[in-house]
Amino acid sequence: MPEDELPIELGAVSNGETAPIAPSRVLRETARRARELIDRQSRRRGVPRRDFLRTAMASAAVLLTLDACSNEASDGRSGGTLRVPEDATVDPDVAHHALGGDEFVMDVQTHFLELDPAAPFGDPGFPQSSCGATDPRLCYSIDRYLEELFVRSDTDVAVVSAIPALGENGPLSPARMDEARRAADALCGDGRLLMHGQAIPQIGEVGARLDAMDDLVTTYPISAWKIYTHRPGPGWFLDDHDPRAPQVGHAFLDRARASGVKTVSVHKGLSARDPYASPVDIGPAAAANPDLTFVVYHSGYEGGVPEGPYDPAGGGVDRLLASLGANNIGQSANVYAELGSTWFLTMRDPDQAAHVLGKLLKALGPDRILWGTDSIWYGSPQSQLQAFRAFEITPEYQERFGYPALTADVRRRILGANAARLYGIDPVAKRRCDFTPAELEEVRRALPARPPSYGPRTRAAVAAHLHEHGWVGM
């Protein structure tokens, strides 16, 4: 890790689907103060700065500083707080107590790209060369992915999820997913990595596309379907409410039901200008198909659209909640909200994070929110885990907006218990690789330094990436 990089990403970075958000004044000030604090505490510990940056104490320093700067900017009225003791920035035991945990962690949104460095690759926007690999295409390899998830983070089980790209031989094809699944089994034991089956009913002849779903289930251990209703190709809706769009929603859901794989993970959010990325169809589809389970990836969140108290006419997460409310989909129903990219982008603004988590908890309850990180685009998910463990919704916002408290039990459910129940995983049998927390810390410090995230950092890079693959632009 370069000397000026912090262990928790505060700069502009994207997952490749939407423009990176420029760091706010608060984040810039946080970065400045955090570097100063890390300098002081590394000297106090008598540890070289380069080594100190790779400890939980350095992460605690960033989160403590972010909390202080956010409070200053809001005159103490921020709805979210990061509970990090000051001693955690210099005492490793206190840091582990504040940011570590022994809960079961299941990440339901992860990705990799197994690219051949010897083959031509014309994408000028992705991957980036900032990850420290000799060839930037190695940044997203299966080996790197498994290391980031299962060694550098506290993740116990992960789901590798499809991306909106065509091709049976692509870098995240079913065969590649299965290769990663088998590699994870060898690393940490069977069932460590689950895989999605991609469905693309909107392109070509719908019957052939639906038959391809049957082929996937026959060939691979598909745990859920992954769909993008806004790309590639023409946009569509799960409930077929728009006659101008391909009428494939009902047909897809019927085939999912017939396949025996009845969990549908659908990308909804991030692409603010694309109506087909809106979760407007989630409520009607869930109400019409109570025997299917819908996992709403990104929870409808739109990068760059501020999150505040619930507004039925609002954007972002409010769009999902409005669709669910209009169709009487509430707690204990068949819809889950997923946090991939959503938490990464909002954890750097504790007030917005409080509104997002508070609204989701209030509408869906603690059993219908799933942990996802959208890694490997953001490097190791460990920093996201650390921030989530430290985060609380303030009593003021609980009283003012009716948000539930983000207690240790609620965090435990979100981080893994909910996903384990959904996917039929035994949490006890799938504990993280055979390391104690202290042993893991030593292993992580012995590994080569890595940057905090890998994704594209400029709007131009993301635009070039979307254009290269024929996806809808920003």
ABEGO torsion letter per residue (X at the ends): XBAABBABBABBBBAGABBBBBBBAAAAAAAAAAAAAAAAAAAAAGBBAAAAAABAAAAAAAAAAAAAAAAAAAGGABABBBBBBAAAAABAAAAAAAABBABBBBBABBBBBBBBAABBBABAAOBBAAAGBABAAAAABAAAAAAAAAAABABABBBBBBBBBBEAABAABAAAAAAAAAAAAAAAEBGABBBBBBBBAABEBAAAAAAAAAAAAAABBBABBBBBAAOBEBBBBAAGABAABBBAAAAAAAAAAAAGBABBBBBBEGBAABAAABAAAAAAAAAABAABBBBBBGGGBBBGBBBBBBBAABBEAAAAAAAAAAAGBBBGBABBBBABGAAAAAAABAAAAAAAAAAAAAAAEAAABBBBAGOAAAEBAAAAAAAAAABBBBAAAAAAAGBBBBBAAAAAAAAAAAAAAAAGBBAAAABBBBBBAAAAAAAAAABBBBBABABBABAAAAAAAAAAAGBBBX
